[in-house]
Amino acid sequence: MELFSRAISTVYNVRNAYAFSTYGENAFLTLQNAIITLQILHYHPTLTARDSNRPKVLGAGVSMLISFLILYRG
């Protein structure tokens, strides 16, 4: 939830051409939250050795990227 609220705020500032100094911290926090979310999915223990978190991490990463592109291109 925090990831998307920060992403929306960052995209809003970028699209309105505000100075980077006004939203730069928010942009880096968005990136940091995305990386932490992907790490949680990657390092979450699975029940068996056959279960892999790789598809989950890949799916989450792709969905985050698509969401950011949709927000940015609006």
DSSP file (Angstrom, degrees, kcal/mol; ACC not computed):
  #  RESIDUE AA STRUCTURE BP1 BP2  ACC     N-H-->O    O-->H-N    N-H-->O    O-->H-N    TCO  KAPPA ALPHA  PHI   PSI    X-CA   Y-CA   Z-CA
    1    1 A M     >        0   0    0      0, 0.0     4,-2.1     0, 0.0     5,-0.2   0.000 360.0 360.0 360.0 -46.2    0.0    0.0    0.0
    2    2 A E  H  >  +     0   0    0      1,-0.2     4,-2.4     2,-0.2     5,-0.2   0.884 360.0  58.0 -63.3 -37.9    2.8    2.4    0.9
    3    3 A L  H  > S+     0   0    0      1,-0.2     4,-2.1     2,-0.2    -1,-0.2   0.930 109.7  42.4 -59.1 -47.2    4.6    1.5   -2.3
    4    4 A F  H  > S+     0   0    0      2,-0.2     4,-2.5     1,-0.2    -1,-0.2   0.852 112.0  53.3 -72.7 -34.0    1.8    2.5   -4.5
    5    5 A S  H  X S+     0   0    0     -4,-2.1     4,-1.9     2,-0.2    -1,-0.2   0.909 112.6  44.9 -67.3 -38.9    1.0    5.7   -2.6
    6    6 A R  H  X S+     0   0    0     -4,-2.4     4,-2.5     2,-0.2    -2,-0.2   0.892 112.5  52.0 -68.9 -38.6    4.6    6.8   -2.9
    7    7 A A  H  X S+     0   0    0     -4,-2.1     4,-2.8    -5,-0.2     5,-0.2   0.917 109.5  49.2 -63.6 -42.9    4.7    5.9   -6.5
    8    8 A I  H  X S+     0   0    0     -4,-2.5     4,-2.3     1,-0.2    -1,-0.2   0.913 112.1  48.6 -62.9 -42.6    1.5    7.9   -7.3
    9    9 A S  H  X S+     0   0    0     -4,-1.9     4,-2.0     2,-0.2    -2,-0.2   0.909 112.6  48.1 -63.9 -42.2    2.9   10.9   -5.5
   10   10 A T  H  X S+     0   0    0     -4,-2.5     4,-2.3     2,-0.2    -2,-0.2   0.932 112.3  48.0 -64.1 -46.3    6.2   10.6   -7.3
   11   11 A V  H  X S+     0   0    0     -4,-2.8     4,-2.9     1,-0.2     5,-0.2   0.892 109.0  54.7 -63.3 -39.4    4.5   10.3  -10.7
   12   12 A Y  H  X S+     0   0    0     -4,-2.3     4,-1.6    -5,-0.2    -1,-0.2   0.929 110.7  45.6 -58.2 -46.1    2.3   13.2  -10.0
   13   13 A N  H  <>S+     0   0    0     -4,-2.0     5,-2.2     2,-0.2    -2,-0.2   0.883 113.8  48.6 -67.3 -38.7    5.3   15.4   -9.2
   14   14 A V  H ><5S+     0   0    0     -4,-2.3     3,-1.6     1,-0.2    -2,-0.2   0.938 110.9  49.9 -65.7 -46.3    7.2   14.2  -12.3
   15   15 A R  H 3<5S+     0   0    0     -4,-2.9    -1,-0.2     1,-0.3    -2,-0.2   0.795 110.1  50.6 -65.8 -28.3    4.2   14.8  -14.6
   16   16 A N  T 3<5S-     0   0    0     -4,-1.6    -1,-0.3    -5,-0.2    -2,-0.2   0.375 111.5-123.4 -89.9   5.3    3.7   18.3  -13.3
   17   17 A A  T < 5 +     0   0    0     -3,-1.6    -3,-0.2     1,-0.2    -2,-0.1   0.843  48.9 167.2  58.4  39.1    7.4   19.1  -13.9
   18   18 A Y      < -     0   0    0     -5,-2.2    -1,-0.2     1,-0.1     5,-0.1  -0.432  47.6 -82.5 -75.7 159.7    8.2   20.0  -10.3
   19   19 A A    >>  -     0   0    0      1,-0.1     3,-1.9    -2,-0.1     4,-0.6  -0.347  33.7-125.4 -63.5 141.4   11.8   20.4   -9.3
   20   20 A F  H >> S+     0   0    0      1,-0.3     4,-2.2     2,-0.2     3,-0.9   0.811 107.8  67.6 -59.0 -29.8   13.4   17.1   -8.4
   21   21 A S  H 34 S+     0   0    0      1,-0.2    -1,-0.3     2,-0.2     4,-0.2   0.731  96.0  56.0 -64.6 -20.3   14.4   18.5   -5.0
   22   22 A T  H <4 S+     0   0    0     -3,-1.9    -1,-0.2     1,-0.1    -2,-0.2   0.738 126.5  15.4 -83.8 -22.6   10.7   18.6   -4.0
   23   23 A Y  H <X S+     0   0    0     -3,-0.9     4,-2.0    -4,-0.6    -2,-0.2   0.336  92.3 105.5-131.4   5.7   10.1   14.9   -4.6
   24   24 A G  H  X S+     0   0    0     -4,-2.2     4,-2.1     1,-0.2     5,-0.2   0.890  82.1  50.7 -58.4 -44.2   13.5   13.3   -4.8
   25   25 A E  H  > S+     0   0    0     -4,-0.2     4,-2.2     1,-0.2    -1,-0.2   0.909 109.9  51.2 -61.5 -41.2   13.3   11.7   -1.4
   26   26 A N  H  > S+     0   0    0      1,-0.2     4,-2.0     2,-0.2    -1,-0.2   0.874 107.6  53.5 -63.8 -37.6    9.9   10.2   -2.2
   27   27 A A  H  X S+     0   0    0     -4,-2.0     4,-1.9     2,-0.2    -1,-0.2   0.919 110.8  45.5 -63.9 -43.5   11.3    8.8   -5.5
   28   28 A F  H  X S+     0   0    0     -4,-2.1     4,-2.5     1,-0.2    -2,-0.2   0.852 110.9  52.9 -70.2 -33.9   14.1    7.0   -3.7
   29   29 A L  H  X S+     0   0    0     -4,-2.2     4,-2.5     2,-0.2    -1,-0.2   0.855 107.2  53.4 -67.8 -33.8   11.8    5.7   -1.0
   30   30 A T  H  X S+     0   0    0     -4,-2.0     4,-2.1     2,-0.2    -2,-0.2   0.938 111.2  45.2 -62.9 -47.0    9.5    4.3   -3.7
   31   31 A L  H  X S+     0   0    0     -4,-1.9     4,-2.2     1,-0.2    -2,-0.2   0.913 112.8  51.1 -62.3 -43.6   12.5    2.4   -5.2
   32   32 A Q  H  X S+     0   0    0     -4,-2.5     4,-2.4     1,-0.2    -2,-0.2   0.914 110.2  48.8 -61.2 -44.4   13.6    1.2   -1.8
   33   33 A N  H  X S+     0   0    0     -4,-2.5     4,-2.3     1,-0.2    -1,-0.2   0.870 109.8  52.3 -65.5 -36.6   10.1   -0.1   -1.0
   34   34 A A  H  X S+     0   0    0     -4,-2.1     4,-2.2     2,-0.2    -1,-0.2   0.922 111.1  47.0 -64.3 -43.6    9.9   -1.9   -4.3
   35   35 A I  H  X S+     0   0    0     -4,-2.2     4,-2.2     2,-0.2    -2,-0.2   0.915 112.4  49.3 -64.9 -42.9   13.3   -3.6   -3.7
   36   36 A I  H  X S+     0   0    0     -4,-2.4     4,-2.3     2,-0.2    -1,-0.2   0.904 109.8  52.1 -63.6 -41.0   12.3   -4.6   -0.1
   37   37 A T  H  X S+     0   0    0     -4,-2.3     4,-1.9     1,-0.2    -1,-0.2   0.924 111.0  46.8 -61.1 -44.5    9.0   -6.0   -1.3
   38   38 A L  H  X S+     0   0    0     -4,-2.2     4,-2.2     1,-0.2    -1,-0.2   0.867 110.9  52.4 -66.4 -35.6   10.8   -8.1   -3.9
   39   39 A Q  H  X S+     0   0    0     -4,-2.2     4,-2.8     2,-0.2    -2,-0.2   0.884 106.4  53.4 -67.1 -37.8   13.3   -9.3   -1.4
   40   40 A I  H  X S+     0   0    0     -4,-2.3     4,-0.8     1,-0.2    -2,-0.2   0.933 112.1  44.9 -61.3 -44.9   10.6  -10.4    1.0
   41   41 A L  H  < S+     0   0    0     -4,-1.9     3,-0.3     1,-0.2    -2,-0.2   0.889 115.3  48.4 -65.3 -38.1    9.0  -12.5   -1.8
   42   42 A H  H  < S+     0   0    0     -4,-2.2    11,-0.2     1,-0.2    -2,-0.2   0.914 117.2  38.3 -70.0 -43.2   12.4  -13.9   -2.8
   43   43 A Y  H  < S+     0   0    0     -4,-2.8    -1,-0.2    -5,-0.1    -2,-0.2   0.412  83.1 120.5 -93.0   2.6   13.6  -14.9    0.7
   44   44 A H  S  < S-     0   0    0     -4,-0.8     9,-0.1    -3,-0.3     2,-0.1  -0.500  71.9-112.1 -65.8 130.0   10.3  -16.1    2.0
   45   45 A P        -     0   0    0      0, 0.0     2,-0.2     0, 0.0    -1,-0.1  -0.368  29.4-144.2 -67.2 141.9   10.7  -19.8    3.0
   46   46 A T        -     0   0    0      5,-0.1     3,-0.0     1,-0.1     7,-0.0  -0.634  16.8-121.4-101.0 163.8    8.9  -22.3    0.9
   47   47 A L  S    S+     0   0    0     -2,-0.2     2,-0.3     1,-0.1    -1,-0.1   0.888  92.5  17.6 -74.0 -39.2    7.3  -25.5    2.2
   48   48 A T  S    S-     0   0    0      1,-0.1     3,-0.4    -3,-0.0    -1,-0.1  -0.854  78.1-113.3-129.4 166.1    9.2  -27.9   -0.1
   49   49 A A  S    S+     0   0    0     -2,-0.3    -1,-0.1     1,-0.2    -2,-0.0   0.786 114.1  60.9 -69.1 -26.8   12.4  -27.6   -2.1
   50   50 A R  S    S+     0   0    0      2,-0.1     2,-0.3    -4,-0.0    -1,-0.2   0.828  85.5  87.5 -71.2 -30.6   10.4  -28.0   -5.3
   51   51 A D        -     0   0    0     -3,-0.4     2,-0.4     2,-0.0    -5,-0.1  -0.540  66.6-164.5 -70.8 128.6    8.4  -24.8   -4.6
   52   52 A S        -     0   0    0     -2,-0.3     4,-0.3     1,-0.1    -2,-0.1  -0.916  25.4-155.1-118.3 142.3   10.2  -21.9   -6.0
   53   53 A N  S  > S+     0   0    0     -2,-0.4     4,-2.6   -11,-0.2     5,-0.2   0.525  77.6  93.2 -87.2  -6.9    9.7  -18.2   -5.2
   54   54 A R  H  > S+     0   0    0      1,-0.2     4,-2.7     2,-0.2     5,-0.2   0.905  84.1  47.8 -57.5 -46.7   11.2  -17.2   -8.5
   55   55 A P  H  > S+     0   0    0      0, 0.0     4,-2.6     0, 0.0    -1,-0.2   0.889 112.8  50.3 -62.4 -35.7    7.9  -17.0  -10.4
   56   56 A K  H  > S+     0   0    0     -4,-0.3     4,-2.6     2,-0.2    -2,-0.2   0.928 112.9  45.1 -66.1 -44.2    6.3  -15.0   -7.6
   57   57 A V  H  X S+     0   0    0     -4,-2.6     4,-2.7     2,-0.2     5,-0.2   0.919 114.9  48.1 -66.4 -43.3    9.2  -12.5   -7.6
   58   58 A L  H  X S+     0   0    0     -4,-2.7     4,-2.5    -5,-0.2     5,-0.2   0.922 113.2  47.9 -63.1 -44.5    9.2  -12.2  -11.3
   59   59 A G  H  X S+     0   0    0     -4,-2.6     4,-2.3    -5,-0.2    -2,-0.2   0.907 113.5  47.1 -63.2 -42.5    5.4  -11.7  -11.4
   60   60 A A  H  X S+     0   0    0     -4,-2.6     4,-2.3     2,-0.2    -2,-0.2   0.911 112.8  49.4 -66.4 -41.7    5.6   -9.1   -8.7
   61   61 A G  H  X S+     0   0    0     -4,-2.7     4,-2.4     2,-0.2    -2,-0.2   0.918 112.6  46.7 -63.5 -43.9    8.4   -7.3  -10.4
   62   62 A V  H  X S+     0   0    0     -4,-2.5     4,-2.6     1,-0.2     5,-0.2   0.906 112.5  50.0 -65.7 -41.3    6.7   -7.3  -13.7
   63   63 A S  H  X S+     0   0    0     -4,-2.3     4,-2.3    -5,-0.2    -1,-0.2   0.875 110.8  50.1 -66.9 -35.6    3.4   -6.1  -12.2
   64   64 A M  H  X S+     0   0    0     -4,-2.3     4,-2.5     2,-0.2    -2,-0.2   0.929 111.8  48.3 -64.9 -44.8    5.2   -3.3  -10.4
   65   65 A L  H  X S+     0   0    0     -4,-2.4     4,-2.2     1,-0.2    -2,-0.2   0.918 112.7  47.3 -62.3 -44.3    6.9   -2.2  -13.6
   66   66 A I  H  X S+     0   0    0     -4,-2.6     4,-2.5     2,-0.2    -1,-0.2   0.906 111.5  51.8 -63.8 -41.5    3.7   -2.2  -15.5
   67   67 A S  H  X S+     0   0    0     -4,-2.3     4,-2.4     1,-0.2    -2,-0.2   0.922 110.6  47.6 -61.5 -44.3    1.9   -0.3  -12.7
   68   68 A F  H  X S+     0   0    0     -4,-2.5     4,-2.5     1,-0.2    -1,-0.2   0.891 112.2  49.9 -65.2 -38.5    4.6    2.4  -12.7
   69   69 A L  H  X S+     0   0    0     -4,-2.2     4,-2.6     2,-0.2     5,-0.3   0.900 110.9  49.0 -66.8 -39.8    4.5    2.7  -16.5
   70   70 A I  H  X S+     0   0    0     -4,-2.5     4,-1.9     2,-0.2    -2,-0.2   0.917 113.3  47.2 -64.3 -42.8    0.7    3.0  -16.5
   71   71 A L  H  < S+     0   0    0     -4,-2.4    -2,-0.2    -5,-0.2    -1,-0.2   0.911 115.0  46.2 -63.8 -41.5    0.9    5.7  -13.8
   72   72 A Y  H  < S+     0   0    0     -4,-2.5    -2,-0.2     1,-0.2    -1,-0.2   0.907 118.5  39.0 -71.1 -41.5    3.6    7.6  -15.6
   73   73 A R  H  <        0   0    0     -4,-2.6    -1,-0.2    -5,-0.2    -2,-0.2   0.730 360.0 360.0 -81.8 -22.0    2.1    7.5  -19.1
   74   74 A G     <        0   0    0     -4,-1.9    -1,-0.1    -5,-0.3    -3,-0.1   0.429 360.0 360.0  47.1 360.0   -1.4    8.1  -17.6
